[in-house]
């Protein structure tokens, strides 16, 4: 069964499987491949705590694995989150992974408003959409 598994390397952020996003935006859409990883910056909505929701679509029905991660772009290394989205042979469709609970910035009180994200697949090209709240 297709699933999302948080990595044991995660610290300072919560990684979990969800069924959708509460974002009101359209998100940013990409094709992700083993030779074409995607990286970018996710920005929170002003006044909101940062939440990053990622939808990955494996439409080919072949076994595939996608690694999604978020990291602290400030250079202080305050957090790192990673999860793997897996499909077995014959499975297709979309899986959601969510990153929440980011720690405050270095001053201890200002909410984290952005992070770097990365997506890479070990198999066929997949479609992905990144949303922030």
N, CA, C and O of each residue as an XYZ file, in Angstrom:
532
protein
N       0.834     -1.180      0.000
C       0.000      0.000      0.000
C       0.884      1.251      0.000
O       1.842      1.326      0.770
N       0.580      2.218     -0.841
C       1.338      3.463     -0.903
C       1.329      4.124      0.467
O       0.308      4.134      1.156
N       2.483      4.681      0.860
C       2.577      5.248      2.202
C       3.654      6.315      2.285
O       4.490      6.459      1.393
N       3.606      7.072      3.402
C       4.601      8.084      3.725
C       5.274      7.661      5.022
O       4.605      7.308      5.993
N       6.608      7.700      5.031
C       7.369      7.332      6.222
C       8.309      8.464      6.609
O       9.197      8.813      5.831
N       8.132      9.054      7.809
C       9.081     10.065      8.282
C      10.455      9.432      8.502
O      10.554      8.262      8.870
N      11.489     10.198      8.280
C      12.862      9.728      8.449
C      13.312      9.885      9.898
O      12.867     10.795     10.598
N      14.182      9.008     10.337
C      14.768      9.108     11.660
C      15.752     10.259     11.774
O      16.175     10.598     12.879
N      16.129     10.872     10.646
C      17.047     12.011     10.652
C      16.348     13.328     10.958
O      17.005     14.365     11.054
N      15.036     13.304     11.112
C      14.255     14.519     11.321
C      14.470     15.074     12.725
O      14.487     14.323     13.700
N      14.636     16.392     12.821
C      14.688     17.058     14.125
C      14.151     18.485     14.000
O      14.380     19.153     12.992
N      13.446     18.941     15.014
C      12.961     20.310     15.076
C      11.741     20.603     14.232
O      11.314     21.756     14.170
N      11.162     19.610     13.581
C       9.977     19.793     12.746
C       9.201     18.476     12.742
O       9.783     17.406     12.916
N       7.893     18.561     12.545
C       7.048     17.375     12.504
C       6.776     16.992     11.055
O       6.443     17.844     10.231
N       6.922     15.697     10.749
C       6.678     15.168      9.403
C       5.583     14.120      9.511
O       5.672     13.207     10.332
N       4.539     14.249      8.678
C       3.456     13.266      8.731
C       2.725     13.189      7.401
O       2.801     14.097      6.573
N       2.015     12.079      7.217
C       1.149     11.918      6.055
C      -0.176     12.595      6.360
O      -0.709     12.454      7.461
N      -0.712     13.331      5.390
C      -2.014     13.988      5.521
C      -2.841     13.651      4.282
O      -2.341     13.042      3.337
N      -4.098     14.051      4.298
C      -4.984     13.737      3.176
C      -5.241     14.925      2.247
O      -5.988     14.799      1.276
N      -4.632     16.070      2.534
C      -4.834     17.249      1.701
C      -4.168     18.449      2.321
O      -3.376     18.321      3.255
N      -4.491     19.617      1.801
C      -3.903     20.861      2.298
C      -4.993     21.834      2.698
O      -6.108     21.774      2.180
N      -4.672     22.733      3.622
C      -5.599     23.802      3.980
C      -5.214     25.100      3.279
O      -5.813     26.144      3.535
N      -4.218     25.041      2.396
C      -3.789     26.217      1.649
C      -4.887     26.659      0.691
O      -5.578     25.831      0.099
N      -5.038     27.953      0.547
C      -6.023     28.474     -0.395
C      -5.390     28.768     -1.750
O      -6.086     29.146     -2.692
N      -4.072     28.594     -1.852
C      -3.369     28.868     -3.102
C      -3.336     27.666     -4.029
O      -3.805     26.581     -3.685
N      -2.772     27.877     -5.212
C      -2.659     26.828     -6.212
C      -1.391     26.008     -6.054
O      -1.271     24.939     -6.652
N      -0.451     26.485     -5.265
C       0.809     25.782     -5.082
C       1.715     25.951     -6.296
O       1.333     26.544     -7.305
N       2.915     25.418     -6.171
C       3.890     25.434     -7.253
C       4.011     24.021     -7.794
O       4.219     23.081     -7.027
N       3.883     23.859     -9.105
C       3.878     22.534     -9.721
C       5.207     22.247    -10.411
O       5.812     23.128    -11.022
N       5.651     20.978    -10.297
C       6.923     20.543    -10.868
C       6.816     19.107    -11.353
O       5.945     18.356    -10.915
N       7.705     18.735    -12.258
C       7.981     17.335    -12.548
C       9.291     17.019    -11.856
O      10.247     17.789    -11.939
N       9.335     15.880    -11.169
C      10.505     15.498    -10.389
C      11.037     14.179    -10.927
O      10.276     13.229    -11.114
N      12.333     14.117    -11.176
C      12.948     12.890    -11.646
C      14.230     12.600    -10.899
O      14.724     13.436    -10.142
N      14.768     11.413    -11.113
C      16.023     11.052    -10.453
C      17.178     11.908    -10.979
O      18.138     12.176    -10.256
N      17.083     12.327    -12.214
C      18.102     13.200    -12.787
C      17.666     14.663    -12.770
O      18.405     15.539    -13.220
N      16.469     14.927    -12.253
C      15.940     16.292    -12.204
C      15.277     16.556    -10.861
O      14.058     16.712    -10.786
N      16.093     16.607     -9.778
C      15.505     16.916     -8.474
C      14.993     18.356     -8.473
O      15.413     19.182     -9.283
N      14.088     18.634     -7.557
C      13.522     19.970     -7.429
C      13.915     20.536     -6.073
O      13.813     19.848     -5.057
N      14.363     21.785     -6.053
C      14.635     22.487     -4.809
C      13.997     23.863     -4.896
O      13.785     24.392     -5.987
N      13.697     24.430     -3.755
C      13.108     25.759     -3.734
C      12.966     26.274     -2.319
O      13.411     25.646     -1.358
N      12.340     27.428     -2.211
C      12.097     28.060     -0.921
C      10.603     28.150     -0.692
O       9.862     28.622     -1.554
N      10.160     27.697      0.468
C       8.752     27.802      0.863
C       8.615     28.968      1.832
O       9.378     29.070      2.793
N       7.655     29.841      1.588
C       7.411     31.019      2.423
C       6.048     30.910      3.075
O       5.073     30.532      2.426
N       5.975     31.241      4.361
C       4.682     31.212      5.046
C       3.848     32.428      4.667
O       4.370     33.442      4.204
N       2.560     32.305      4.870
C       1.657     33.439      4.732
C       1.946     34.392      5.887
O       2.055     33.943      7.028
N       2.073     35.701      5.627
C       2.354     36.628      6.726
C       1.350     36.456      7.876
O       0.139     36.409      7.661
N       1.879     36.366      9.087
C       1.037     36.208     10.268
C       0.643     34.779     10.579
O      -0.013     34.531     11.591
N       1.029     33.822      9.725
C       0.707     32.410      9.927
C       1.971     31.619     10.225
O       3.057     31.986      9.776
N       1.834     30.536     10.980
C       2.956     29.642     11.201
C       3.225     28.859      9.924
O       2.292     28.470      9.221
N       4.494     28.629      9.625
C       4.871     27.932      8.399
C       4.385     26.491      8.421
O       4.643     25.749      9.369
N       3.685     26.111      7.375
C       3.289     24.731      7.115
C       3.577     24.467      5.643
O       3.191     25.258      4.782
N       4.261     23.346      5.346
C       4.571     22.976      3.970
C       3.858     21.667      3.677
O       4.124     20.651      4.319
N       2.951     21.689      2.705
C       2.216     20.501      2.254
C       2.678     20.180      0.843
O       2.726     21.062     -0.015
N       3.021     18.915      0.600
C       3.499     18.501     -0.717
C       2.663     17.319     -1.197
O       2.518     16.317     -0.497
N       2.120     17.457     -2.398
C       1.391     16.385     -3.067
C       2.292     15.815     -4.153
O       2.808     16.554     -4.991
N       2.481     14.491     -4.135
C       3.256     13.823     -5.177
C       2.338     12.824     -5.868
O       1.694     12.006     -5.210
N       2.280     12.893     -7.202
C       1.424     12.030     -8.023
C       2.274     11.025     -8.793
O       3.092     11.408     -9.629
N       2.080      9.750     -8.510
C       2.734      8.669     -9.258
C       1.652      8.038    -10.133
O       0.917      7.162     -9.678
N       1.554      8.474    -11.374
C       0.473      8.041    -12.258
C       0.815      6.835    -13.121
O      -0.058      6.333    -13.829
N       2.051      6.353    -13.088
C       2.474      5.279    -13.993
C       2.213      3.878    -13.452
O       2.269      2.908    -14.207
N       1.933      3.759    -12.175
C       1.656      2.435    -11.614
C       2.882      1.566    -11.449
O       2.771      0.348    -11.311
N       4.053      2.181    -11.462
C       5.288      1.434    -11.243
C       5.807      1.723     -9.838
O       5.513      2.771     -9.262
N       6.579      0.790     -9.294
C       7.174      1.008     -7.976
C       8.023      2.279     -8.029
O       8.765      2.502     -8.987
N       7.907      3.101     -7.000
C       8.619      4.365     -6.987
C       8.803      4.829     -5.553
O       8.046      4.447     -4.661
N       9.805      5.646     -5.345
C      10.093      6.212     -4.035
C      10.534      7.654     -4.227
O      11.410      7.934     -5.045
N       9.927      8.572     -3.476
C      10.271      9.988     -3.549
C      10.690     10.439     -2.163
O       9.990     10.177     -1.185
N      11.825     11.114     -2.071
C      12.280     11.681     -0.801
C      11.991     13.171     -0.824
O      12.402     13.882     -1.741
N      11.273     13.639      0.202
C      10.952     15.055      0.366
C      11.619     15.535      1.646
O      11.565     14.856      2.672
N      12.247     16.704      1.587
C      12.891     17.221      2.789
C      12.736     18.736      2.879
O      12.541     19.420      1.874
N      12.829     19.238      4.103
C      12.874     20.675      4.367
C      14.069     20.926      5.276
O      14.427     20.083      6.098
N      14.682     22.097      5.119
C      15.840     22.432      5.944
C      15.867     23.920      6.254
O      15.217     24.733      5.595
N      16.639     24.245      7.277
C      16.782     25.617      7.760
C      17.691     26.387      6.816
O      18.873     26.068      6.686
N      17.143     27.395      6.160
C      17.932     28.169      5.211
C      18.751     29.256      5.875
O      19.563     29.901      5.211
N      18.559     29.482      7.183
C      19.295     30.544      7.866
C      20.745     30.164      8.126
O      21.572     31.026      8.419
N      21.055     28.876      8.020
C      22.406     28.423      8.285
C      22.644     27.997      9.724
O      23.723     27.503     10.052
N      21.645     28.184     10.593
C      21.825     27.814     11.999
C      21.547     26.334     12.260
O      21.860     25.828     13.337
N      20.963     25.639     11.287
C      20.696     24.208     11.451
C      19.681     23.897     12.525
O      19.790     22.874     13.201
N      18.683     24.768     12.697
C      17.683     24.608     13.762
C      16.707     23.466     13.493
O      16.083     22.962     14.427
N      16.563     23.047     12.228
C      15.625     21.965     11.913
C      15.995     21.287     10.606
O      16.669     21.858      9.750
N      15.534     20.055     10.480
C      15.625     19.293      9.254
C      14.504     18.274      9.291
O      14.360     17.547     10.274
N      13.720     18.212      8.250
C      12.638     17.231      8.165
C      12.734     16.466      6.867
O      13.033     17.036      5.818
N      12.476     15.155      6.944
C      12.567     14.326      5.747
C      11.569     13.191      5.835
O      11.325     12.640      6.908
N      11.002     12.852      4.705
C      10.094     11.723      4.636
C      10.168     11.081      3.262
O      10.567     11.712      2.283
N       9.775      9.810      3.208
C       9.786      9.061      1.960
C       8.372      8.663      1.599
O       7.635      8.134      2.431
N       7.995      8.915      0.361
C       6.706      8.523     -0.182
C       6.946      7.321     -1.074
O       7.728      7.404     -2.021
N       6.286      6.200     -0.789
C       6.547      4.944     -1.498
C       5.290      4.385     -2.153
O       4.204      4.405     -1.575
N       5.468      3.880     -3.385
C       4.435      3.152     -4.106
C       5.012      1.806     -4.505
O       6.155      1.733     -4.956
N       4.243      0.743     -4.346
C       4.624     -0.580     -4.827
C       4.221     -0.715     -6.285
O       3.437      0.090     -6.789
N       4.749     -1.726     -6.967
C       4.392     -1.970     -8.353
C       2.878     -2.166     -8.461
O       2.292     -2.922     -7.686
N       2.257     -1.498     -9.405
C       0.814     -1.585     -9.598
C       0.035     -0.499     -8.873
O      -1.163     -0.339     -9.105
N       0.699      0.247     -7.998
C       0.020      1.333     -7.272
C       0.252      2.661     -7.985
O       1.331      2.914     -8.521
N      -0.759      3.488     -7.982
C      -0.635      4.820     -8.555
C      -1.453      5.773     -7.702
O      -2.108      5.363     -6.743
N      -1.407      7.048     -8.060
C      -2.178      8.044     -7.339
C      -1.300      8.973     -6.537
O      -0.071      8.920     -6.601
N      -1.971      9.836     -5.772
C      -1.268     10.877     -5.043
C      -1.092     10.565     -3.566
O      -1.935      9.919     -2.943
N       0.016     11.036     -3.023
C       0.289     10.980     -1.587
C       0.662     12.382     -1.120
O       1.330     13.133     -1.831
N       0.219     12.718      0.090
C       0.527     14.007      0.700
C       1.494     13.816      1.855
O       1.367     12.868      2.630
N       2.469     14.724      1.972
C       3.352     14.792      3.128
C       3.316     16.225      3.646
O       3.271     17.179      2.869
N       3.336     16.364      4.977
C       3.239     17.688      5.597
C       4.393     17.893      6.573
O       4.784     16.983      7.304
N       4.926     19.116      6.562
C       5.969     19.543      7.492
C       5.410     20.700      8.318
O       5.021     21.725      7.760
N       5.366     20.543      9.644
C       4.827     21.571     10.542
C       5.685     21.633     11.811
O       6.644     20.877     11.965
N       5.320     22.548     12.711
C       5.977     22.638     14.012
C       7.389     23.180     13.945
O       8.237     22.811     14.757
N       7.649     24.055     12.983
C       8.983     24.631     12.847
C       9.333     25.431     14.098
O       8.468     26.113     14.647
N      10.580     25.365     14.560
C      10.976     26.107     15.757
C      11.076     27.598     15.451
O      11.157     27.989     14.286
N      11.072     28.437     16.494
C      11.261     29.870     16.250
C      12.672     30.146     15.716
O      13.575     29.317     15.830
N      12.826     31.323     15.139
C      14.139     31.738     14.646
C      15.104     31.902     15.820
O      14.713     31.701     16.969
N      16.344     32.261     15.548
C      17.412     32.357     16.541
C      17.113     33.245     17.729
O      17.685     33.045     18.800
N      16.222     34.234     17.569
C      15.905     35.107     18.704
C      14.976     34.435     19.699
O      14.713     34.979     20.771
N      14.478     33.252     19.348
C      13.622     32.489     20.259
C      12.163     32.882     20.270
O      11.361     32.227     20.935
N      11.786     33.945     19.544
C      10.382     34.348     19.564
C       9.777     34.586     18.185
O       8.564     34.457     18.023
N      10.582     34.926     17.200
C      10.067     35.175     15.859
C       9.813     33.847     15.158
O      10.726     33.030     15.040
N       8.570     33.614     14.684
C       8.276     32.350     13.990
C       9.120     32.189     12.723
O       9.428     33.166     12.040
N       9.479     30.969     12.429
C      10.179     30.669     11.177
C       9.212     30.931     10.033
O       8.101     30.401     10.017
N       9.633     31.743      9.084
C       8.759     32.119      7.983
C       9.111     31.490      6.655
O       8.401     31.682      5.668
N      10.212     30.731      6.617
C      10.601     30.116      5.350
C      11.520     28.926      5.599
O      12.098     28.775      6.675
N      11.636     28.091      4.576
C      12.557     26.960      4.612
C      12.905     26.564      3.190
O      12.209     26.931      2.244
N      13.967     25.828      3.050
C      14.328     25.236      1.768
C      13.644     23.876      1.682
O      13.513     23.189      2.695
N      13.209     23.479      0.494
C      12.666     22.137      0.305
C      13.377     21.464     -0.855
O      13.944     22.120     -1.729
N      13.333     20.133     -0.841
C      13.970     19.333     -1.881
C      13.115     18.106     -2.143
O      12.572     17.511     -1.212
N      12.995     17.728     -3.402
C      12.278     16.525     -3.824
C      13.125     15.784     -4.852
O      13.660     16.391     -5.780
N      13.243     14.469     -4.681
C      13.946     13.640     -5.663
C      13.302     12.262     -5.665
O      12.880     11.761     -4.622
N      13.231     11.657     -6.839
C      12.659     10.319     -6.964
C      13.736      9.318     -7.356
O      14.726      9.668     -7.997
N      13.530      8.086     -6.965
C      14.476      7.037     -7.337
C      13.997      6.272     -8.565
O      14.702      5.395     -9.064
N      12.808      6.596     -9.053
C      12.243      5.872    -10.189
C      11.779      6.806    -11.282
O      12.456      7.775    -11.625
N      10.603      6.497    -11.829
C      10.026      7.288    -12.909
C       9.735      8.712    -12.471
O       9.617      9.007    -11.281
N       9.622      9.582    -13.457
C       9.254     10.975    -13.199
C       7.865     11.022    -12.575
O       6.964     10.290    -12.986
N       7.701     11.893    -11.575
C       6.410     12.110    -10.915
C       6.061     13.583    -10.970
O       6.930     14.430    -11.176
N       4.795     13.882    -10.786
C       4.357     15.255    -10.666
C       4.273     15.627     -9.203
O       3.895     14.802     -8.371
N       4.621     16.853     -8.882
C       4.557     17.309     -7.486
C       4.011     18.721     -7.436
O       4.177     19.505     -8.370
N       3.362     19.026     -6.336
C       2.837     20.365     -6.105
C       3.154     20.727     -4.653
O       2.844     19.961     -3.741
N       3.772     21.892     -4.436
C       4.167     22.346     -3.108
C       3.269     23.508     -2.697
O       3.129     24.496     -3.419
N       2.662     23.364     -1.512
C       1.765     24.379     -0.953
C       2.330     24.880      0.377
O       2.964     24.122      1.111
N       2.100     26.141      0.680
C       2.425     26.652      2.014
C       1.204     27.346      2.582
O       0.335     27.837      1.861
N       1.177     27.366      3.897
C       0.098     28.042      4.608
C       0.694     29.209      5.343
O      -0.024     29.942      6.023
